[in-house]
Each structure stands twice: as C-alpha cells, then as structure tokens.
Amino acid sequence: MATDPSGFFETITWYPNGVTPDGRAVRAVVARDDLQPLPDSPVHNAPIVRLRIPNDATYGVTVVHPHKDTALVALRYGATPTLVSIHRVVSQVFGFWFVEAYG
C-alpha cells in the first residue's frame, strides 16, 4: 500500500534517535492540526502532526522511539518541511505505525 500512487502518501524524512546522518525517506499519510495544547503542559501550544507510517524496512520504519525519533515534515501541505519530535505511538495495527509528533 505504501507504493500506491493514489496520492495519499507523501515522502517525509525520518531520523532514528534524532541522528541527522541516519535520516532516510519514508512514505507516510500525514494529518495536520493547528495549534493544540500539549498533553504534558496545559500552558503551551504546538502544531500536531499525526503520521501513519508503514511498518516496513523499505517504505517505512520497523522501530519507533518516542521522544528520541524526529521527522522532517511540512506542517502545512506544500510548506517548507520542519523538524518535528515524535511524541508517542498512538497504535500499531495492520502493518502501520500511528504516531503523533509536535512541531
């Protein structure tokens, strides 16, 4: 499905453990939200990005490290990509990781 040319997937750059030289292109379905209160702190807001990434060594990632992994993704479709921190794994079903990241 990650190779499906339907246009739902976009290419992002994934940095395992936040290490820049190890970054690689992966396919993801990206859902973007405006500023949202951070669960860790009710007084701070940040844009939230929800990523659906294949659990696949070729097109996605096989391991996710919350609070360590980062990704380069556009916070608005067509905007310049921004480095976001992977905050948590929401779920892992049907061969996909569902993760939440903050910009």
Residue, then its C-alpha position, 0 to 999 in steps of 0.5 A: m500500500a505504501t507504493d500506491p500512487s493514489g496520492f495519499f502518501e507523501t515522502i517525509t524524512w525520518y531520523p532514528n534517535g534524532v541522528t541527522p546522518d541516519g535520516r532516510a525517506v519514508r512514505a507516510v499519510v500525514a494529518r495536520d492540526d493547528l495549534q493544540p495544547l500539549p498533553d504534558s503542559p496545559v500552558h503551551n501550544a504546538p502544531i500536531v502532526r499525526l503520521r501513519i507510517p508503514n511498518d516496513a524496512t523499505y517504505g517505512v520504519t520497523v522501530v519507533h522511539p518516542h521522544k528520541d525519533t524526529a521527522l522532517v515534515a511540512l506542517r502545512y501541505g506544500a510548506t517548507p518541511t520542519l523538524v518535528s519530535i515524535h511524541r508517542v505511538v498512538s497504535q500499531v495495527f495492520g502493518f502501520w505505525f500511528v504516531e503523533a509528533y509536535g512541531 
